[in-house]
Structures are given as structure tokens and as C-alpha cells.
Amino acid sequence: MARTLEFYFDYGSPYSYLADTQVEAIAKRAGATLDRKPMLLGGVFKATGNHSPAELPAKSKWSAFDMPMWARHYGVPFKPNPFFPVNTLALMRGAAAAQIDGVFEQYHPAMYKAMWVDGRNLNDIEEVAAVLTEAGLDARKFGNRIQEQDVKDRLKSTTDGAVARGVFGAPTMFVEDMMFFGNDRLPFVEMALKGELG
């Protein structure tokens, strides 16, 4: 039976972006299904007592070296966002809405590119609207959708569910009951999907 790769992410996490560039190929190689799960990382941090690496000067300095190295390794574009940190509540609600409304395949790559390739100011709702319009999406509709209860409930449910499963940061991947945290665990994720672990 084909396994599922569950991928918990937040657009504010650069390592989630880096991992996201690889998970489709990993799932395909393993004959697995990919299930992207947008969560609110700030909510996860609050529930678990964890903190953003950006709040820790030594870790932030190290990440500034580490992230471009991973991007080179993967052969993908990456640029630190000059407006970081970004409040991602609207963006993650947008992801939930996009999944509900069947336009996630347009929304998802546009947000990651805007955040971690183009370095756009996604704290600015007008800039977010421009990104949506460029992706062929209705910015006004999204502005309304992220205020609607089904979207709020979907994001909260996914975030709460992640915490209940032991998630404390992003990206976090699950293969059945095996949890993997961090972009650097992707080789083990692939092994798990192929039935080579446990």
C-alpha cells in the first residue's frame, strides 16, 4: 500500500521553503502521496514553548550561512527576506482557503517565491494582493475568505492537530507515526516512505 508524506509547513520558515522544493520529487520516487499541511508556526511555538531561530543571535548567524548552502546543494533559488520576520497568519489562512477552494497549486508556489526568492514584503497586505494577482488569483476574494469561519477553523484544526502529534517547529514531516523534523531529515523521510526504516 502506498504511503503518505504529510508535510507541515509555514511560509515564514525558510527551511520549510527549502524542504518544499524537494518533497514532490521524494514522494514521486517513493511512489507516495504528498499531503501538504499549512499550520501557523507562531501558534505551534506558543503551544510548545519553542522560539524562532531568528530570536537567537547565535542560531540566526549560523542559519545565514546554512540556508544558502542548502539552496546551492538543491540547486534552487534562495534570498533571505529583508522584511523577516513576517506575521504569517493571513498567508497561512490563505493556504487553508486555497486548499478548500481548489487553487492551492497556484497559491502555494507564489507565496514561497515571493517570500524566499523575491524578498517581497508580505507584512504589507497590498503586496500580498499584488502577489495573488500575479498568480492569477482574485485578491479581493482571498481577503474575504481569510476572514471566514471555515478557513479559520481549518487552520486552527491543522495547527492544534500538529501540536497534538508532537510538532514543535517547521518543517515537520510524518510517514505514518514516524515524525521527522527539519529539512536535513529528508533522506530519512524518503527511506521511511520506501519502507526502509523501522
N, C-alpha and C positions, 0 to 999 in steps of 0.2 A: 504494500500500500504506500502511495506517495506521501511523503512527509510535508509539513508546512513550516516555513520560516516566518515567524512572527517578528516584526521589526518595529520596535518602539522608538520614536524619534521626536525631536523638537527642532524647528528651523533655526533656533538660536544656538544650537550646538554644532560647532564646526566639525567635530568628529562624527556627528550624525551625517553631515553632508558627505564627508569622505567615505564613510561606510555605505551610504546610499548609492554612491557611484558604482559599487561592486555587487550589491546584493542580488540584482536581477540576474547577472551572469552566474553567480554562485547557485542560485535556485535552479536556473536552467541546466547547469552542468549536473546537478544532483537529481534532476527530474522532480523537483519540489515546487510547491506553490508558495508564492510570496504574498504575505499579508502585512501591509504597512499600517501601523497603528499610531496615529498622531496623538500625542499626550502633551500636557502642559508641564514642562520641566520645572518651572517655578513651584507648581503645586507639589510635585514629587519632592523637591528639595525641602519644602516646608513640612511635609508629612514625615520625612525621614531624618531631618536634621542635617542633611547634606548641604554643601555650598558649591557655587560655581567656581571652577578653577580660576576664573578671572578675578575672584576676590582674594586669591592667594598669590602674592607677588612672585614668589619663587616658582610656583607652578605655572603662572602666566608667562614668565620669562622663558621657561622650558618649552611650553607649548608653542611659543612664537618660532622656535627652531624646529620643533617636532612636526607641526602641521604641514608646512611647506615640503618637508622631507617625504611625508606620506603622499602628498599630492604628486610629487615627482615620481615616486615609486609606482603610483597608479596611472600616471600619465594623464592626469586631469587638471583642469584649471582651478586655481585657488588664490584668493586675495583676502587678507584679513579685512573685516568690515570696520571702517573708521568710525562708525556710529555705534559700535558694540559697547555695552550690552543693549539689546533691543528687548522691549516688552513684547513677547510673542503671543499674548492672549488672543488678539484679533487674528493673527496669522494662523494659529492652531485651530481656532473656531472655524476659520475659513477652510482649513483642510478637512475638518469634520463635515462641514457643509458640502464641500466638493465631493466627498465620498458619498454622502447621502444623495446628492443631485446628479451623480454620474459624470462629473467633469474633473475628477481628480487627476487624470492623465495630462490635462492641460495645466492645472493649478500647481501641482507639486513641483515639476521641474522649474517652472517660472519663479517660484519663491526661493528655491535653493540657489538658482543662478543669480537672482537679484541680491541675495544676502551674501553669498560666499564667492562669487565670481565678479559681479559688477560693483559690489560695495555700496549698494544703494541704501538710503536712509529709510528703513522700514518702520521706524518710530513715527514717521510722518504719514498720516492716512492718505494724503494726496499722492504721495509717492507710491504707496501700495495700490491705489486706484490706477495709477499710470501703468504699473507692472501688470495688473489684471487686464487692462485694456489691451496692452501689447500682446498678451497671451490669448486674445480673442474672447475674453470673458466679460461679463456685464458687471462692472464695478459697483454700480448702484444696487443691483440685486444682491451682491455679496455683502454690501454694507447693511442691508436689511436682514439678510439671512443670519449673520453672526449675532444678531440680537434676538433671534427666535429660539423658543424653548427647546425644540428638538435638537438643535445644534449645540446649545449649551449643555444639555443633558448627555449628548453623545460624547463630547469632550470630557466632561466630568466623570462619566462612567468608565471611559478608557483609562483616564488618569488614576482614578481610585482602584480600578482593577489591576493596573500595573503595580501600584504600591502594595496591594494585597498579595501579589505574586513575588514580591521581594525586590522590585525595581527601585534603584536609588539614583540613577543617572541615565545619560543617553550618549550613544545609542545602547539599547539593550535588546538582545535577540533571544528568542526561545525556539527550541526544537523540542516539541512535546514538553516534558517537565524540566529539561536542561536549560539553564539560564546562562547567557554569555554577555558580559559587559565590556563594551569598548570596541572600537574599530580594529584594534590589534588582535581580537579574538576570532576574526572572520575565518582563518584557516580551520579552527576547531568547529565553527558553525558548519562549514562545508563537510567536515568529517562526520559530524553528527547527522547531517541530512542524508549522508550516504550509508549510515548505519555502522560507521567505523569507530564510534565511541560508545562505551557503556552497553 
